[in-house]
């Protein structure tokens, strides 16, 4: 698969938005900070994941058509590579927490090991403590299970219709939950069928890149399109959603438009690439590296809060009352843990992916 350097830094920024949501927005009285949907970093990652996974599958589909591989081998390679990338660090963490009897690990263990914590939360409309962010990992894993089969089995001439139908049905499903089951707000946000529109928009971008090259160039080359979409998103979010606080309207003018913005950002990064200041930021080697360890950053970041207050602060006799200092210490802990995980677990397992090309 082609490597897009600028996407690594974008991965980090998407995780950073989630960190701000969980560390800062939940712990501040600032009205602006609390009102902004920092959690849309997850939405960006869904769009990015939908794009990258579908692009991989497009290339495998072409190989099947040319006879250089077959469906069985393509699926085997895909699932083995995803397993090597995702499972080791995830299951090591879960098993360690189970062994030390960390908080509610044993109570929700069946859901954690089966990547179904999003279904648990959808059914109970309740938080699951420091595992709350695992709902998005569950969505990703459920996406990985069925999407390759759908893309590889659907004829190319019907792929656009299939992807478009997936997006439309997901939007309808989400709006139905929002409008008719307002008490099931976690189901509206956490079930895979209700966030497939984001993954689908990323998949649509991959389709456009491979099948509609002229149109892809039209959205990836203009330097003005990204700032225009950022302005449009901010305008829709702060004006329309605040003045018309209808839940379904809020969804359309927040998450859906943010998906479109995300696809434009990604298209530019994988097309011409950002230049000048954008290039300086997105090709900074430190930000690229943080993007490479972003899975660990995301996985560990909510555990930084109890770890700091229950262990690090008493051990080092830290009693800072400055929230900015505490947030920075959260980040340092998360970063160090992600670095250790990356070099001791993720990188060695990722090196095995060469056997499943």
N, C-alpha and C positions, 0 to 999 in steps of 0.2 A: 504494500500500500504506500502511496506517495505521502511523504512527510511534509506537513504544513507547519513551518516553524512558528508562525505568529499565533497559531491556535493554542499553543502551550501557555503563553502568557494570558490569553483570553480565558483559558480554563482556571488559572489562578484567580483572575478577577471575579469569575462567577462564584468560586468558593469564598472569596473575600466578602462578597455581598451577603452570603449566608452567615458568615461569621459575624458580620455587623448586625444582622438581624437577631442572632441568638445571644450575642455578648453585649451589644450596645443598645439596640432598639428596645430590648426587654428590660434594660436597666438604666433608663434615662427618663427624665421628665420633659426633655426637649420635644415640643409638639411636631416640628418638622421631621426630626429623626424618626419619631414613632409613627408618623403618618405615611412615610415612604415605604413601598413594598420591597424591602431589601431581599426578601425571600425569592424574588424573581430570578435570583442567581441560579436557582434550581431549574427554572423554566428555560433559561439560556442553555444550561447544560443538557436538558432534554432535546432542545433543537439541535445542538451540536452533536449529541449522541445519535439522533435520528439521521443526521447528515452522514456522519462517518461510517456508521454501521451499514447504511443503505449503499454507500459508495463501495464498501468492501463487497457487499453482496452483488452489486452490479458487475464488478470485475469477475466474481466467481460465476455469475450467470453467463457472461461472455465466454469464459473458459469452458463451461458446459456446452454451449452452443457450438464452439469450435472443436469440441471433442478432446481437449487437453485434460479434462477431468470429468467426473460424473457427479450426479446429485448427492449420492451417498458420501463420497469423499469430500465434497465441498461442505456438506453439513458437519461431517466429522471434524474437519479442520477448523471450521468456524467455532464449534462448541468447545473444542480442546483449547483453542487460543483464548477464548473468553474465560474459560475455567482457570487457565494459568494466570490470567491477568487479575481476576477478581476474587476467586475463592481463597487462596492461601492466607492473605492478610485478614480477610473477613472472618474465616472460621478459626484462625488462631486466636483472634481477639475474643470471639464468642466463647470458645472453649476455655480460655484463660479466665474470663469473667465468671463462667459457670463454676470452675474449679475453686475460685476464691469466694464464691457465693456473693457476688457483687449485687447489691440492692435487689432488683426484681428480675435478674437474669434467669433464674430457674423457673420463675412463674411463667414467663413468656418464651421460654427456650424453644418449644416446638415451632413457634412462629418465626423466631430468629433463624433457626437452621433451615427453614423451608422458604425463606424470603417471602413471608406472607404477613409481616407486621402491619402493612398497609391495610390488609383485609381485617385484621383484628381491630385496628383503630376505626375503620369505616363502620364496623358493626357495633362498637361500643362508644364511639365518639369520645374517646378519652386519650390523654397523653400516656406515653409509656416511658416516662422518665428520660434518662440520658440516651435512650435508644429512639427517641422520637424522630430523629432525622433519618432513621433507617427505612422509613416509608418510601423514600425516593430510590433507595437501593433495591427495594423490593419491586418497584415499578420497572426499573431498568432490567432486572433479571427476568421478570415476566415478559417484557418486551423481547429480550434475547431469545426466549423459548419459541415464541410463535412467529416473529417477524421474518427470520431467515426462510422458514418453510413457505410463508406467503409470497415473499419476493422471488424466490427461486422457482416456485411452481407456477406463478402467474406469467403468462406470455407477455413479452415486452410491449406488444401493441395495446395491452390492457392495463399496464402498470400505472399510467397516469390516472385512469379511472379508479383503479383500486386505491391508490394513495389518496386521491381527492375524496373518495367516499369515506375512507377512514377518518380523515380530518373532519368532514361534515358530520358524520355520525357521532364522533367524540364531542363536538361542540354542542350538538343537540342533547346528548346524554348529560353533559355538564349543566346546561341551562335547565333541563328538566329537574335535576337534583336541586339546583339553586332555587328554582321557582316553587316546586311542589314538595320538596323535602328539606326545608330550611334547617330543621333540627339535625339533619345528617350532613353537616357542613364538612366534616372530615371525609366522608365518603365522596362528596363533590370534589374535594381537592386531592385525595390520596389514592382513589381507585384508578387502576391503569386505564380503563375505558374513558375516564374523565380527564385524563391528561394526555391521551394519545394524540390530540390535535397538535401538541408541541412537538412530539416525536415525529408526527406525520409531516409537519411543515419542514422539519429538517430533512426528512426523506424526499419531500417534494423538491427541495433545493438540489439534492443529489441527482434526482431525475432530470431536472433542468440542466444541470452541469453536463450530463452525459448525452441527453437527447435534444436539448434546445440550446445549443452552444451560443447562438447569436443573442438570445434573450439573456443567457447567463452573463455574457459580456456587457450587456446593457445595464445590468444591476451591479456588476462587480467593478467596472472601470471608472464611472463618474466619482470624483472626489467629493462632490457636494451631496451625494445621496445619503451617506451615513449621518452627517450632521443634520440634514433635513429630517430624517426619520427620528433621530433623537429628539429634535425640537417638537415634532408632531406627537411623539409618545408623551413627553412631559406636558405638553399642552392638553392632550386628552386626559391624562391622569389627574393633573391638578385643577383643571377647570371643569371638564365634563363629568368625571366621576364624583367630584366633590359637590357639584351643583345638581346632579341627577343621581342621587344615591340609591338607585334601583340595583339590587344585587346582580341581575343578569347583565345590565348595562355596565356595571363596574367591571365585570369579568371581560366583556368585549373590549372595553376601552383601556383595560390594564393588561391582562395576561395575553389576550389574542394579539393586540397591537405590539406588545413586547416581543412576541414570537416573530412577528414580521420584522421588527427592528433587529432581532437576533440573527435572522436569516440574512439580512442585508450586511450586517457586520461580518458574519462568517463568509459570505460570498466575496466580499472585498479582500479578506485575509487570505483566502485560498485562490483568488483570481490574480489580480495585479499585486496584491499585498499593499498594506498601508505604507505611505512614504513620509519623509520628513519627521515630524514629532511622533506620529503614529509608529513609524518604523523604529525610531529610537527607543520608544517604550516597549513595544511588543517583541522586539528582537534583543532586548536586554538579557544578557545571559543569566542573571540572577532570577529574573521573572520567569524566564523559560524553565529554569530548574524548578522553581516553585510550582509551575504548571505540571511538571513531570511528576512531582510528588503530591499533586492535588488530591488524588484519591485518599491518601493517608491523612492529609489535612482535613478533608471532609469527614472521614471516618472517625477521627479522634477528637474533633474540636469541641463537641458537647461534653466530653469526659474531662476536659480541661478545667471546668468550673469546680466540680466536686473534688477533683484531684488537688487543685490548688488550695482550696479551703480546708480540706480534711487532712492533707499530708504535707504539702510543700510549705504553706504558711506557718503551721506549728513547728515544723522541723527547722526552718530557717529564721523563725521568730519575726516573720514579716507582718506588719500591721498597718500597711499603707491605707489611707482613707481616700486617696486620689484614684478615681475610677479609671482615668486614662492609664495610670501605671498598672492597675490590675488587669485591664484589657490587654496591655502589652505583654504582661506576664502570661496571660492565657495563650497568646499567640506564640510566645517563645516555647512554652511547654508543648503546644501542638506541633510546632515546626520541628523541634528536636525529636519528638516521638515519630513524626512522619519520616524524618531523615533516617532514623534507625530502621524503621520498617522498610523503607525503600531499598536501602543497601543490603540489609540482611535477609529480607524475604522477597519483596517484589522484583527486584532486579534479577536475582538468581532464577526465579521461576519464569520471568519474562524471557530470559535467554533460551528457554526450552521451546519457545514458540517457533523457532526456526525449523523445527522438525514437523511443523504442521502448516506449511505454506500452500 
